[in-house]
Amino acid sequence: MFTRTSKYNKLKAEKRQAEIKFENLRLKWNQLVERLNRFGGLTALETAAKNPPQFSKDEIKKLIALCHPDKHANSPISNEITARLLKMR
């Protein structure tokens, strides 16, 4: 079956736009990988996972005040996070 030239040109242009979008995403990906490698690559990620940032006692107290269930209609999320913060305290 034959298609009209205008439809072919439209499909060709759409394909080219998709290729350009893919190329831009690939370039951004490579930039992120290069940046990660400058900071130690996978080792840096593994270290960060093993040693998460810690909050001071004062910061934990402030976080509890911010997310307390009384301030959030006793929502399940506020209960969960407050409980975790109380364990950290």
C-alpha positions as CSV (number, residue, x, y, z in Angstrom):
1,M,0.0,0.0,0.0
2,F,1.3,3.4,-0.8
3,T,1.2,6.4,1.5
4,R,1.1,10.0,0.7
5,T,4.4,11.8,0.6
6,S,3.3,14.3,3.3
7,K,2.5,11.4,5.7
8,Y,5.8,9.9,5.0
9,N,7.6,13.1,5.7
10,K,5.7,13.6,8.9
11,L,6.6,10.2,10.1
12,K,10.2,10.7,9.2
13,A,10.3,14.1,11.1
14,E,8.7,12.4,14.2
15,K,11.3,9.6,14.0
16,R,14.1,12.2,13.8
17,Q,12.6,14.1,16.8
18,A,12.6,10.9,18.8
19,E,16.2,10.2,17.9
20,I,17.2,13.7,19.0
21,K,15.4,13.3,22.3
22,F,17.1,9.9,22.8
23,E,20.5,11.4,22.0
24,N,19.9,14.2,24.5
25,L,18.9,11.7,27.2
26,R,22.0,9.6,26.4
27,L,24.3,12.7,26.8
28,K,22.7,13.6,30.1
29,W,23.1,10.0,31.3
30,N,26.8,10.1,30.4
31,Q,27.3,13.4,32.2
32,L,25.7,12.0,35.3
33,V,27.9,8.9,35.2
34,E,31.1,11.0,34.7
35,R,30.1,13.2,37.6
36,L,29.5,10.1,39.8
37,N,32.8,8.7,38.8
38,R,34.6,11.9,39.8
39,F,33.2,11.4,43.3
40,G,34.4,7.8,43.6
41,G,31.8,6.0,41.5
42,L,30.1,3.0,43.0
43,T,32.3,3.1,46.0
44,A,30.8,6.5,47.0
45,L,27.2,5.2,46.6
46,E,28.0,2.1,48.7
47,T,29.6,4.2,51.4
48,A,26.7,6.6,51.5
49,A,24.3,3.7,51.8
50,K,26.2,2.2,54.7
51,N,26.7,5.5,56.5
52,P,23.5,7.5,56.1
53,P,23.5,11.1,57.4
54,Q,22.7,11.5,61.0
55,F,20.6,14.1,62.8
56,S,21.6,15.8,66.0
57,K,19.2,15.4,69.0
58,D,18.1,19.0,68.5
59,E,17.3,18.3,64.8
60,I,15.3,15.1,65.7
61,K,13.3,17.1,68.3
62,K,12.5,19.7,65.6
63,L,11.5,17.0,63.1
64,I,9.2,15.3,65.6
65,A,7.5,18.7,66.2
66,L,7.1,19.2,62.4
67,C,5.7,15.8,61.6
68,H,3.8,14.9,64.7
69,P,0.4,13.2,64.1
70,D,-1.5,15.9,66.0
71,K,-0.5,18.4,63.3
72,H,-1.4,16.0,60.4
73,A,-4.8,14.7,61.3
74,N,-3.3,11.5,62.7
75,S,-2.3,10.3,59.3
76,P,-0.6,7.0,59.0
77,I,2.6,8.5,57.4
78,S,3.0,11.0,60.3
79,N,2.5,8.2,62.8
80,E,5.1,6.1,61.1
81,I,7.7,8.8,60.7
82,T,7.2,10.1,64.2
83,A,7.7,6.6,65.6
84,R,10.9,6.2,63.7
85,L,12.2,9.6,64.9
86,L,11.3,8.7,68.5
87,K,13.4,5.5,68.1
88,M,16.3,7.6,66.8
89,R,16.0,10.0,69.8
